Amino acid sequence: MELLGEDLESGANSNFTFISDRQKGIISTVAKENLKKQWKGKELSDLVWECGRETTLNHFKYAMDELKKMNDEAHAWMCKIPAETWSKSHFSGRAHTDCLLNNLCEVFNAKIEEGRDKPIITCLEFIREYLMKRLCVVQKEIDKCQGELSTTATIILEEIKTQAAMYVAKYNRAGKYQVASTWQDQYVVNLNERSCSCRFWEITGFPCTHAVSAIWNKNENGEDAPNVEDWIHPCYKLSTWRAMYLNKIDPINGRSMWPKSDCPFTLTPPKHHTQVGRPKKKRRGFDEPNSQTTKLSRKFFLQSLVQSVITGGTILEHVKGGEALVKLDQRGRHREKGRHRQRGRHKERERVFCNVCMG
């Protein structure tokens, strides 16, 4: 991580956010196994998710206590992982996000699956061509949007407004509001600092339901207050989205048109190392015959048998595993040539042949 920071020229105030896919070495205290591999159950899983979604320290501690009551070992396992990496209650708020999953990593890995096992130049070319097409697709969606916010931000804000109607705000004439609901849910909102004691506004960049209720109360009291959309962080604006996709990736010529490199070194491919473990089998499809052997399966053998009967021809089939020849005449009857090594198997085959050819 230190070497990566030097390459990115990042300092103490750099706003880089790293999303871990739980590979060994990213977080030294994280165990290899996931929680769901050791302790299963929907009730336990929901409680762990609740610990991750809590935005305040008090609510986080309460959720962790409930987890300890349910499963002490799972609680001890979760305590080994730094809460700054998985719980919103410990997020700093520098990166405005409401996501607790690594879907960005999964989507990226899925998109480069076709090119990731190629040589480095071929892989980079695959990524460049994909991004060139991706920018065009997103630009079409941006051109269809109307309003001040992006499409996803608009949907999230509408849900927040719906929930904000259930709260009541009380103003203290100093820029602060006491916002409470009917189920004893009470927080303090400071519009001057754009903050709320629930920390949702600070973490995500969206005004929480308490802040929206306070903004509405300010407008009802006759004070000039901007619209709710103006209180959202600029990263969710449609203008920001459009600016991010403004630059395009230019197409380039083929390799025959590339200038020759002056590098005195020749890059050789890495040495091949046999992977540890049993190699994967090359499985064939359900309707695909096995091309690596001369013996047909029972299904394809019967198909060939029926086709021969329909066409009225004669077929000689050599059955591997026993020295037997089955001959079909134009009437579809069979007769044995030779002697089968396993008479039980041959009798079974003979009975099947008769049922098929009706001879």
C-alpha positions as CSV (number, residue, x, y, z in Angstrom):
1,M,0.0,0.0,0.0
2,E,2.9,2.4,0.7
3,L,4.4,1.7,-2.8
4,L,1.0,2.3,-4.3
5,G,0.7,5.6,-2.5
6,E,4.1,6.7,-3.8
7,D,3.0,5.8,-7.4
8,L,-0.2,7.8,-7.0
9,E,1.7,10.7,-5.3
10,S,-0.9,10.7,-2.6
11,G,-0.4,12.6,0.6
12,A,-2.1,12.8,3.9
13,N,-5.0,14.7,2.5
14,S,-5.6,12.7,-0.6
15,N,-9.2,11.6,-1.2
16,F,-8.6,8.0,-2.4
17,T,-11.0,5.3,-1.3
18,F,-9.9,1.7,-1.6
19,I,-12.5,-1.0,-1.9
20,S,-11.2,-4.4,-0.7
21,D,-12.2,-7.7,-2.3
22,R,-10.9,-9.4,0.9
23,Q,-7.7,-10.6,-0.7
24,K,-5.0,-11.6,1.7
25,G,-2.7,-8.8,2.6
26,I,-5.1,-5.9,2.2
27,I,-6.2,-6.1,5.8
28,S,-3.8,-8.2,7.9
29,T,-6.3,-9.0,10.6
30,V,-9.0,-10.3,8.3
31,A,-9.4,-14.0,8.3
32,K,-9.5,-15.9,5.1
33,E,-13.0,-17.3,5.6
34,N,-16.1,-15.2,5.4
35,L,-18.6,-15.0,8.2
36,K,-21.3,-16.9,6.3
37,K,-18.9,-19.9,5.8
38,Q,-18.5,-20.4,9.6
39,W,-21.9,-19.4,11.0
40,K,-25.0,-19.7,8.9
41,G,-28.5,-18.4,9.5
42,K,-30.6,-15.5,8.2
43,E,-31.1,-14.0,11.7
44,L,-27.4,-13.8,12.3
45,S,-26.8,-12.4,8.9
46,D,-29.4,-9.7,9.3
47,L,-27.9,-8.7,12.6
48,V,-24.5,-8.3,11.1
49,W,-25.9,-6.2,8.4
50,E,-27.6,-4.0,11.0
51,C,-24.2,-3.5,12.7
52,G,-22.8,-2.3,9.3
53,R,-25.7,0.0,8.5
54,E,-25.7,1.9,11.8
55,T,-24.4,5.4,11.4
56,T,-23.8,6.4,15.1
57,L,-21.5,4.8,17.7
58,N,-24.3,4.3,20.2
59,H,-26.4,2.4,17.8
60,F,-23.4,0.4,16.6
61,K,-22.5,-0.6,20.2
62,Y,-26.1,-1.6,20.8
63,A,-26.2,-3.8,17.7
64,M,-22.9,-5.4,18.5
65,D,-24.3,-6.2,22.0
66,E,-27.2,-7.9,20.4
67,L,-24.9,-9.9,18.2
68,K,-22.9,-11.0,21.2
69,K,-26.0,-12.3,22.9
70,M,-26.9,-14.3,19.8
71,N,-23.4,-15.7,19.0
72,D,-20.4,-14.9,21.2
73,E,-17.9,-16.5,18.7
74,A,-19.3,-14.5,15.7
75,H,-19.0,-11.3,17.8
76,A,-15.4,-12.0,18.7
77,W,-14.7,-12.7,15.0
78,M,-16.2,-9.4,13.9
79,C,-14.3,-7.5,16.6
80,K,-11.0,-8.6,15.0
81,I,-11.9,-6.7,11.8
82,P,-11.4,-2.9,12.1
83,A,-14.8,-1.2,12.1
84,E,-13.5,1.6,9.9
85,T,-13.6,-0.9,7.0
86,W,-17.1,-2.2,7.2
87,S,-19.4,-0.1,9.5
88,K,-20.9,3.3,8.6
89,S,-20.6,4.4,12.2
90,H,-16.9,4.6,11.8
91,F,-16.7,6.1,8.3
92,S,-15.0,9.5,8.2
93,G,-17.4,11.1,5.7
94,R,-14.6,12.1,3.3
95,A,-16.0,9.7,0.7
96,H,-19.7,10.3,0.2
97,T,-21.2,6.8,-0.3
98,D,-24.0,4.7,1.0
99,C,-22.6,1.4,-0.3
100,L,-21.3,-1.4,2.0
101,L,-20.7,-3.9,-0.8
102,N,-17.8,-4.4,-3.2
103,N,-20.1,-4.4,-6.3
104,L,-17.7,-2.0,-8.1
105,C,-14.9,-4.6,-7.9
106,E,-17.2,-7.4,-9.0
107,V,-18.6,-5.5,-11.9
108,F,-15.1,-4.5,-13.0
109,N,-13.8,-8.1,-12.8
110,A,-16.8,-9.3,-14.7
111,K,-16.3,-6.8,-17.5
112,I,-12.6,-7.7,-18.1
113,E,-13.1,-11.4,-17.7
114,E,-12.5,-12.0,-21.4
115,G,-9.3,-10.0,-21.5
116,R,-7.8,-10.5,-18.1
117,D,-6.0,-13.8,-19.0
118,K,-4.5,-12.2,-22.2
119,P,-1.0,-10.6,-22.4
120,I,-0.7,-7.2,-20.8
121,I,-1.0,-5.2,-24.1
122,T,-4.0,-7.2,-25.3
123,C,-5.6,-6.9,-21.9
124,L,-5.1,-3.1,-21.9
125,E,-6.5,-2.9,-25.4
126,F,-9.6,-4.8,-24.4
127,I,-10.2,-2.4,-21.5
128,R,-9.6,0.6,-23.7
129,E,-12.1,-0.5,-26.3
130,Y,-14.7,-1.4,-23.6
131,L,-14.3,2.1,-22.0
132,M,-14.6,3.7,-25.4
133,K,-18.0,2.1,-25.9
134,R,-19.1,2.5,-22.3
135,L,-18.6,6.3,-22.5
136,C,-20.9,6.5,-25.5
137,V,-23.6,4.4,-23.8
138,V,-23.6,6.5,-20.7
139,Q,-23.5,9.7,-22.6
140,K,-26.8,8.7,-24.3
141,E,-28.4,8.2,-20.9
142,I,-27.1,11.6,-19.7
143,D,-28.7,13.3,-22.7
144,K,-32.1,11.8,-21.8
145,C,-32.0,13.1,-18.1
146,Q,-33.7,16.2,-17.1
147,G,-33.5,18.1,-13.8
148,E,-30.8,19.0,-11.4
149,L,-29.8,15.6,-10.1
150,S,-28.8,12.3,-11.6
151,T,-31.3,9.6,-12.1
152,T,-30.2,7.5,-9.1
153,A,-29.9,10.6,-6.9
154,T,-33.4,11.7,-7.8
155,I,-34.9,8.3,-6.8
156,I,-33.0,8.3,-3.4
157,L,-34.1,11.9,-2.7
158,E,-37.8,11.1,-3.3
159,E,-37.6,8.2,-0.8
160,I,-36.0,10.5,1.8
161,K,-38.8,13.1,1.3
162,T,-41.5,10.4,1.8
163,Q,-40.0,9.4,5.1
164,A,-39.4,13.1,6.2
165,A,-43.1,13.7,6.2
166,M,-43.3,11.6,9.4
167,Y,-41.1,13.9,11.4
168,V,-41.8,17.1,13.3
169,A,-39.1,19.9,13.5
170,K,-38.8,22.5,16.3
171,Y,-36.6,25.6,15.6
172,N,-34.5,27.4,18.3
173,R,-33.8,30.5,16.2
174,A,-30.0,29.7,16.0
175,G,-29.9,27.5,13.0
176,K,-30.5,24.4,14.9
177,Y,-33.6,22.1,14.9
178,Q,-34.8,19.4,17.1
179,V,-36.4,16.8,14.9
180,A,-38.5,13.9,16.4
181,S,-40.9,11.3,15.2
182,T,-43.8,9.5,16.9
183,W,-41.7,6.5,17.8
184,Q,-39.3,8.5,20.0
185,D,-36.6,9.0,17.3
186,Q,-35.1,12.4,18.0
187,Y,-32.0,14.1,16.5
188,V,-30.4,17.5,16.3
189,V,-30.0,19.2,12.8
190,N,-27.7,22.2,12.2
191,L,-28.4,23.7,8.8
192,N,-25.6,26.2,9.2
193,E,-23.0,23.4,9.3
194,R,-25.1,21.0,7.2
195,S,-24.9,18.3,9.7
196,C,-27.2,16.0,11.7
197,S,-26.5,13.9,14.8
198,C,-27.5,10.8,12.9
199,R,-24.5,11.3,10.7
200,F,-26.3,10.2,7.5
201,W,-25.9,13.6,5.9
202,E,-22.2,13.6,6.7
203,I,-21.5,10.1,5.4
204,T,-23.6,10.0,2.2
205,G,-23.8,13.7,1.2
206,F,-27.7,13.4,1.1
207,P,-29.8,15.4,3.6
208,C,-31.3,12.9,5.9
209,T,-35.0,12.7,6.7
210,H,-34.4,14.9,9.8
211,A,-32.6,17.6,7.7
212,V,-35.3,17.6,5.1
213,S,-37.9,18.1,7.8
214,A,-35.9,21.0,9.2
215,I,-35.6,22.6,5.7
216,W,-39.3,22.4,5.2
217,N,-39.9,24.0,8.7
218,K,-37.5,26.8,7.8
219,N,-39.5,27.6,4.6
220,E,-42.8,27.4,6.6
221,N,-41.5,30.0,9.0
222,G,-41.0,32.5,6.2
223,E,-37.2,32.2,6.1
224,D,-35.5,32.0,2.7
225,A,-34.1,28.6,2.3
226,P,-32.9,26.9,-0.8
227,N,-34.7,23.9,-2.3
228,V,-33.9,20.5,-0.9
229,E,-31.9,19.7,-4.1
230,D,-29.5,22.5,-3.4
231,W,-28.5,20.9,0.0
232,I,-27.2,17.8,-1.7
233,H,-23.5,17.3,-2.3
234,P,-22.3,18.4,-5.8
235,C,-21.1,14.9,-6.6
236,Y,-24.8,13.9,-7.2
237,K,-25.5,16.7,-9.5
238,L,-26.3,16.1,-13.2
239,S,-23.7,18.6,-14.2
240,T,-21.1,16.6,-12.3
241,W,-22.2,13.4,-14.0
242,R,-22.0,15.1,-17.4
243,A,-18.5,16.5,-16.6
244,M,-17.2,13.1,-15.7
245,Y,-18.1,11.6,-19.1
246,L,-17.2,14.7,-21.1
247,N,-13.8,13.5,-22.2
248,K,-13.7,10.6,-24.7
249,I,-11.2,7.9,-25.5
250,D,-9.8,8.3,-29.0
251,P,-9.5,5.2,-31.3
252,I,-6.0,4.2,-32.3
253,N,-4.4,2.4,-35.3
254,G,-3.6,-1.3,-35.4
255,R,-0.3,-2.8,-34.2
256,S,1.2,-2.7,-37.7
257,M,1.0,1.2,-37.5
258,W,2.6,1.4,-34.0
259,P,6.1,3.0,-33.8
260,K,8.8,0.6,-32.9
261,S,10.0,0.9,-29.4
262,D,13.6,1.9,-28.6
263,C,13.7,-0.1,-25.4
264,P,16.9,-2.2,-25.5
265,F,15.3,-5.0,-23.4
266,T,13.1,-7.7,-24.8
267,L,10.1,-8.6,-22.8
268,T,9.7,-12.3,-22.5
269,P,6.5,-14.1,-21.3
270,P,6.6,-15.3,-17.7
271,K,7.5,-18.9,-17.0
272,H,4.6,-21.3,-16.8
273,H,4.0,-22.7,-13.4
274,T,1.6,-25.6,-12.9
275,Q,-1.2,-24.6,-10.6
276,V,-1.6,-26.4,-7.3
277,G,-4.5,-28.8,-7.1
278,R,-6.4,-31.0,-9.4
279,P,-6.8,-29.5,-12.9
280,K,-10.4,-28.6,-14.0
281,K,-12.2,-31.0,-16.3
282,K,-13.3,-29.8,-19.7
283,R,-16.9,-30.7,-19.4
284,R,-19.0,-31.1,-22.6
285,G,-22.6,-30.0,-23.1
286,F,-25.6,-32.3,-22.5
287,D,-26.2,-32.8,-26.3
288,E,-22.6,-32.8,-27.3
289,P,-21.0,-36.2,-28.1
290,N,-17.6,-37.0,-26.8
291,S,-15.1,-36.4,-29.6
292,Q,-12.1,-37.9,-27.7
293,T,-13.3,-41.5,-28.0
294,T,-14.6,-43.8,-30.7
295,K,-17.3,-45.2,-28.4
296,L,-20.7,-43.5,-28.5
297,S,-22.8,-43.2,-25.4
298,R,-26.1,-45.1,-25.1
299,K,-28.1,-42.0,-26.1
300,F,-26.2,-41.3,-29.3
301,F,-25.9,-45.0,-30.2
302,L,-29.7,-45.4,-30.0
303,Q,-30.1,-42.2,-32.1
304,S,-27.9,-43.7,-34.8
305,L,-29.8,-46.9,-34.6
306,V,-33.2,-45.4,-35.0
307,Q,-32.0,-43.1,-37.9
308,S,-30.7,-46.2,-39.7
309,V,-34.0,-48.0,-39.3
310,I,-36.0,-45.0,-40.6
311,T,-33.8,-44.6,-43.7
312,G,-34.0,-48.3,-44.4
313,G,-30.2,-48.8,-44.7
314,T,-27.8,-51.2,-43.0
315,I,-25.4,-50.2,-40.2
316,L,-22.5,-52.0,-38.6
317,E,-21.8,-50.8,-35.1
318,H,-18.7,-51.9,-33.3
319,V,-19.3,-51.9,-29.5
320,K,-16.2,-51.1,-27.5
321,G,-15.7,-53.0,-24.2
322,G,-16.8,-56.3,-25.9
323,E,-16.2,-57.9,-29.2
324,A,-19.7,-57.8,-30.6
325,L,-21.0,-56.8,-34.0
326,V,-24.7,-55.9,-34.4
327,K,-26.0,-55.8,-37.9
328,L,-29.3,-54.2,-39.0
329,D,-30.9,-55.3,-42.2
330,Q,-33.5,-53.3,-44.1
331,R,-36.3,-54.7,-42.0
332,G,-34.7,-53.5,-38.8
333,R,-33.9,-56.9,-37.3
334,H,-30.5,-57.5,-35.7
335,R,-28.3,-60.6,-35.4
336,E,-25.2,-61.1,-33.3
337,K,-21.8,-61.5,-34.8
338,G,-19.1,-62.9,-32.4
339,R,-19.4,-63.4,-28.7
340,H,-19.7,-60.6,-26.1
341,R,-17.4,-60.8,-23.2
342,Q,-20.1,-59.7,-20.7
343,R,-23.2,-61.6,-21.6
344,G,-25.3,-59.8,-19.0
345,R,-24.5,-56.4,-20.7
346,H,-25.1,-57.9,-24.2
347,K,-28.5,-59.2,-23.2
348,E,-29.5,-55.8,-21.9
349,R,-28.2,-54.2,-25.2
350,E,-30.1,-56.8,-27.2
351,R,-33.3,-56.2,-25.4
352,V,-33.0,-52.4,-25.9
353,F,-32.3,-52.9,-29.6
354,C,-35.4,-55.0,-30.1
355,N,-37.6,-52.4,-28.3
356,V,-36.2,-49.7,-30.6
357,C,-36.3,-51.4,-34.0
358,M,-39.5,-53.3,-33.1
359,G,-38.0,-56.4,-34.8
